[in-house]
Amino acid sequence: MGLYNIIDKYLLLPVGDMLYGSSVHTRLKEFRAFDHFDREQISVLQNQKLQRLVQHCYINVPYYKALFDRLNIKPEDIQTKEDLSILPVLTKQIIRDNFNDLLASNINPKNAIKCSTGGSTGTPLQFCKDRSEWSGQKAATLRAWEWYGLHLGDKIFSLGGNSIVKKKKRFSYKNIYDTMIMRNFKHSSADVSDEGMSQHYESLMQLKPKAIRGYGSSLYIFARYIERFNLPVCPITVVLTTGEVLVPEYRRKLEQVFQAPVFDEYGAGDGGILSHECKEKKGLHIEESLCLIEITDKNGSFLPDGYIGYVTTTDLENYVFPFLRYQVGDMAYIDPSPCPCGRKTIRLGEVLGRAGRLIYNKQGVPISPTMLPIMLYPDLNYHKLENQELYNKIDRFQIRQDKLGDIQILLKMKDKINEDYSKYDFIRSNYVKHFIGSEVTLLFVDSIPTLPSGKEDYCVSEYFAF
């Protein structure tokens, strides 16, 4: 570690915590210790936090007091994660309808941070976050970055939308915290034109960061721009992706262009979820001291490990605006196998994305988003050079599924004039094999717009199989 890292760790971060009323410095030590917990220690900690939270909800949160009384439930009835099944799930609509009643009556407003979701998949959700929880999320993330050799004070170039690049006044405390303490220099991915990418490239080369962080699709567009113009890139230690499903093609391209390993993160500010890949890249380790994760069906019934279902979370640290059994809207499954890294926290084997944005076959089975680009290669083989050459002629793609379950594959080619489209008939055949009973159409289009956030909306579905 360099001089700035030492100053940041022992001076800037503690002073920042004192001024902001946070506790990132002390909680970072807590998360480093948590890395060595066994399953029994993790369960004991979670149960203690859950019991305190439930008591608080019953005494201080009108929505939960009314819910418990209506169901004839006492706080003492919920001692463990399994006991949560007696509660119904909390949905986004319930939160919107009961916002004021979900605010705790005994919390100092100064400790409440007003938040909202990014809104790229619908109407943003308004909620509040406990300042202590904010500290925990920051500390847990810093600890995970240490797994990859990234330390507090190392410069980070971020490229993303509102969820990671929020507009702030230049001299606001938050902006100073980001740039001086976190050393996180943020850039909006809203403009993905060549002009916008050129500006981002200039910023990257001037900054010379140790890490690049952002939406996988935004960084993928950036990497393709760098590759297309054969631009040199400063040495990068690690690429950190967040905010959406990371498809294998994005990971491969980012590692190829930036010559650095890619590590993925999955989180949800609404619900307190945070999880990170370790160096083994065998799923996402859930920060279990921050939240309790269940995988359930739509009605909240618990599903066994390995089964795909709805991510349902209990935020163990948000006392300002508690989330008990909150359905985030994403689908995933728990990988029950031990991780070779030795950590005992449970892992999400894969996050498939928003339930309303998944592609299903007519047998009701969701197809992982990570499979969609692979089906753009002949024989699903992306190792052959000739297959890679065909794929690389595609500028962008989008898969659409209508209410009947029929599929449209939209391709925007890099060279639409000289391309022989018949070479791509295999794509329709690949999709027909996986979507039995669906009508599959292959279309070549002039443009595929990105979302306002800069993400590539490569999967759009109106079909609900269940």
N, C-alpha and C positions, 0 to 999 in steps of 0.2 A: 504494500500500500504506500502511496505517496504522501507528501506533506499535507495536501488539501484533504485527503481522506482522513488523516489524523485530526486535523483542525475541525473538520465537519463532525466527526464522531464525538470528540470530547468537548467541543465548544459550541459550534453552530447549532447542532441538533438539541442539546440540552437547553440552550438559550431560547431556541424556537419553541420548544415544549413549554417553557416557562411563560413566554409571551402569548402563546396561542391557547394555553390551558390544556395541552395534550400530554401524552405520556409515551411517545414512540420510543424514546431512548430506553426507558426501563422495560417496556414490553418486548423490545427486541431481545433482551436477555431471556425473558420468559419463553419466547418461541424457540430460541436456540436450545433451551433445556427440554422443551416439549418434543423435540426431534428424537429424544432418547426414551420416551415413554413406551411402556408395553401396553397391550390391549386392556389389561385390568386397570392400570393407572388412567388411561384415556377415558374408560367408562366411568370411573369414580368421579373424575373431574366434570365430565359432561352431566352426570346425574345431579351433582351438587349445583351446578349452574342452572340446570333445568328446574330444579325444585325452588330455588330462589326466584327465578323468573316467573314461574307460575303463581307463586304467592303474591308477587308484585302485581301481576296482571289482575288477579282477583280483587285485590284491595284498591288499586289505583287506576285501572283502565275500565271505563264504563262499558265498552263493548264486551269485554271478556267477563265482567261481573254479571251482566245480563245473560250472556251465553251459558255460563256455568250454572246459574240459577235455573234457567229454563230447562237444561238437561239434567238437573239434580246432581251436578258434579261438584265435589269439593277439591280444593287445591291438593290435599293430601292423597287424592286418588291418582295423581300423576307423579310418579317417582322416577320412572325410567323412560327411555325412548319408546319402548313397546307400549307403555301406558297412553301415549299420545293418540293411539288409534281410537280412543273414546271421543275425541274431538273431531268435528267436521273440518274439511279443508278451508283455508282462507284464500279467496280469489281476488283478482284485481277489481272486479266489480263490487265485491263486498267492501273493499277498502275505499273505493270512490263513494259508495253510498253511506259509509260510516266514518269518514275521515276524522271528524272532531271527537267522536267517541273512542277512537283508537289512540288518541293522545293521552299520555299519562298525566294525571292531575297533580302529581307531587314533584314533577321535574322542573327545575329552573330553566326557563326559556333560553338562557344563555348557553345551556348545554345541548340544545337542540339544533342540529344542522339541517336546513331545508334542502331536500334533494328531489330529483326526478329521474326517471329512466330515460334512455336516449330517445325512445320513440320511433326508431327506424322501422319497427314492425307494427306500428299502430299508434294510438294516442298515448303520450307520455303519462306515466303514473307518478303522482305527487305523493311524497312521504317524508318522514323526518328520520334523522339518524342521531344516535347518541355520540357525543364527542369521544367518549371512551372507546366506543366501537370503531370510530374513525382511526384512532390511534392503533388499535389492534390490527385493523386491515393493513395499515401502512407498515407496521412492524412485521407482520407475517409475510408481506410481499418482499420487504428488504431481506428477511431471512432466507426466503426461497431464492432470491437472486444471488445470495452468497453461495448457494449450491453450484452455481455456474461460474464462479469466480468474479462476480460483479459486486462491488462494495459501495457503500454510501460515499458519495463524493465523486464517483466515476460519472463522466458525462453520458447522457442518454439523449438520443434523437428520437422523438415520438412523432408518429404520423397517424392520425385517426380523426374520428368525428367527435360529437359532443360528449360521448361517454368518457373519453380520455383527454380531449382538448376542449375545455370549456373557456368561453370568453371571459377574461378578467381584466380589470384595470391594470395598467403597466406597473404602477407602484403600490398595488394592493398587497396586503400581507401574504395572501395565498400565492400570488405571482412570485413574490420574493422567496417564499418557502420552496416553491417548485424549482426556481432557477439557482438559488444559492445553497439550499440544503439538499434537496433531492437531485439537483443538477440535471433536471429533466426539461429539455427544451422542446416545446410542443409546436407542431405544425398541423394545420387543418388539411384533411384529405378531401374537402369538398370539391376542389378543382383538380381533376385528374387529366387535364389536357397536357400536351407537351410543354406548353408555357409554364403551367403550374408545376409539372415535374422538374422542369429546368430550375425553377426557383428553389425547390426542395433539394435538388442535387447541389446547388451552390451552397445552401445552408449546411448540408451534410459535410461537404468538403472543408468548409470554414471551421465547423465545430470540431471535426475529428473525434467523434464520440467513441466510447468503448462499447456501447450497446445501441441497437436500433429496436424500437418498440412500436407496435401499432396493430391495426386490423390486418389480418392475414391477406385479404384481397387488396387492400390499399398498398401494402408493402409489395405485393405481387406485381401490381401495375407499375410501381416505382422501379422494381427490379427489371421488369421487361423494358422500361424506358432506358435504363442504364445499359442493358444488354444490347438493345437495338442500335444505340449510338456508340457502342464499344467504349464506354467511359471508364476511366480508372476509378477505383474505390479505395478510400483510406482503410487501414486495418481495423477490422471489427472483431470483437471477442465473442459476442453472442447476439442473436436476434430473438426478441421476445414478442410472441403474438398473443392477441387477446380480442375479445369482443364478438367473435363469430366462430363457426366451425372451420377448423384448419384442414383443408383437403390436401392429400399427399402431393399433388402437383405444385401447390403453393410452397409447401415445405421444401421440396426438391429444388425449385427455382431459387428460393431465397438462399438456401445453403450454397447453391452453385454460384450465384452472383456475388454474394457478400462473403463467401468463403468462411462461414462461421456456422456453428450449430444453431438450430432453431428449437426453442422450448416454448410450449403452449401454456396458456393460463385460461381457466374458466371461472368466471365470477358473476355474481348478481348483487348489485348494491341493495336492491329491494329483496330482503331475505337474508343478507349477510353471508352469502356463499362466497368462498374463495378456495381455489384449488390450483395446483401447479404440477407440471411434469417434473420428475427428477431426471437425473442424467441417464437413467435406464430407458426413459420414454415408453413406459409400459402402463399408461393411464395417468390420471390426474389425482395426486394426493390431496384429499380434502382437509382443510384446516379445521379439524374437529373440535378444537377448543373455542372456535367461533360459532359453530353451527352444528345442528343435528340434521342429517340428510336421510330422507326416506325415498324409496322409489315406489310409487303407488299407481293404481289405475285412476281413471278420471274422477271417481267418486271418493278416493282417498283410502281404498283398501290396500294394505301392504303387499308388495310383490317380493318374492325371494330374490336373492343375489343372482345376477346373470340375466334376469328378465328385464326387457325394455319397458319403461313406464315413465310417468311424470315425475320430474324432480320436485320433491316437496320438502321444504326446509323450515326449521325452527331456529330463528336467530337468537343465540344465547347471550348476546351482549347489548341488544337494542332495548333499553328500558324507556326511552322516550316514546317510541312508536312500535310496540312489540309485534313480531310476526310469529304466530304459532301455527304450524302446519300450513305454510303458505305455498301454493302451487305457482312456481315461477313461470311456467308455460313451456319450458324446455323438456325434451325427452332424453333419457340416458339409461345406463345400467351400471350396477356395481360389479366390479371384478373381484371375486372372493379369493383369488390366488395371492400368495405372499409376493411382495415386490423384492427383486434381487438387491435393491439398495439397502434393505434391512429396516426401513421405517415401517411402523406398525399401523399407521393411519390407513383407513379404507380408501379405495381409489374408484373414481369413475372410469370405467373401461372405455367409454366413448360418450361424448355428448352429440346427439344427433341434430340438435337445434330446436327451433320453435315447433310445437306440435302442429300448428296451422300452416307450417311452411315445409312440411316433409312430403316426400313423394312415396306413395304406397302402391303395391301391386293389388290386383283385385281380390287376392286372397287375404288382404288385410295386413300384410307384413310391410313395415316401413323399410325403405331402402336407404342405407346410410348415405348422407351427402358425400362422404369420402369416395363412394363408388361412382358418382356421376361423371367426373372427368376421366376416370379410368375407362369408362365405356366409350370414350372418344378415340381409343386406340384399337387397331385391328387385333382380334383375338384377346382383347383385354391385356395385351402385353406391352408395357411401356418400357421394356428393357431393350428391345430391338431398335437399332439406329434408324431404319427406314420408317418404323412406326412413329418415332419421335419427330422425324422430319415432317410427316403428315400432320401431326398434332401441332407442331410449331407454326404451321401456316394458318392456324385458327387464332384470330385476334381475341375474341370473346365468345362465350356461349351462355345460353340460358335454357333451362328445362322447365316447361310449363305443364301443369296437369289441370284439366278442367273438372267440373263437378261430376262428370260421368266417369272420370278416371282415365280419360284418353290423354296421350302425351304429345306435346310439340317440342321439338329440339331446334332451337334457334342458334345459327352459327353466323358470326360476323368474321369474314376472312380478311387477312392482311392485304391480299392482292385479289380483289374480286373480279378483275378483268381477265387475267391470264390463268385463273384457276380452273381445273377440270373437276367440276363438282361430282361427277360420277365416281370419283375415287373414294368418296365418303359414304357410299351406300352401305358400307359395313356398319356404320353407326346405327342406322335404323334397325338392322338385324340384331345388333347387340342389345338394344333396348327391347325389342320384341321378345327376346328370350327371357328377359327378366320381368317383363310386364305382360304376362300371359292374359289375353282377353282384352287388352287395351289397344286402341287404334293409335299407331305411332306415325307421326309426320315429321319429316326433316325439312327445315326451311332455312334458306340463306338470306340474311337480312343486311341492310346497310348500317344499322346502328342498334346497340343495346344500351340503354341509359343505365347509369349507376344510381344508387340511392343518394338522397341529399347528403348523407353522412360520408359518401365516398366509397362505401362498401359496394361490392359487386353482388347484385341480386340474382345469383345464378340458379336459384330454385324458387319457383312460384307455384303454389298449389291451392286449388279450391276444393280438392277432393278429401273427404273424411271417411276413412274406412271403418270407423267404429264410433 
